[in-house]
């Protein structure tokens, strides 16, 4: 079974964040603060998480 990552949005990407970071948060499937999504554990998702690491928390499943 493939590993997954549980990603939670803990800070709002509205104020003081670059537009590409806001777009990355949306591409991860996060819309509101405290929303949680599960994504597959692969290089592209990890790269997206690295870009917005100051806005999200991540747990490995």
C-alpha positions, 0 to 999 in steps of 0.5 A, a space after each residue: 500500500 502506498 504511503 500518504 501524507 495528511 496535510 493541514 492548513 494552519 495559517 491563512 494564505 491571504 495576507 502577506 503571502 505570494 500569489 504562487 504560494 496561495 496557488 500551491 495551497 489551493 492545488 494541494 486541495 486546501 481551502 480553509 484554515 484547519 482543513 485537512 487533506 490526504 495526498 500521496 507521498 511523492 516528490 511533487 507533493 513534497 515539493 509543494 509542501 516545502 514551498 508552503 511549509 510555513 502555512 501547513 503541518 504534515 503527518 506521514 501515514 
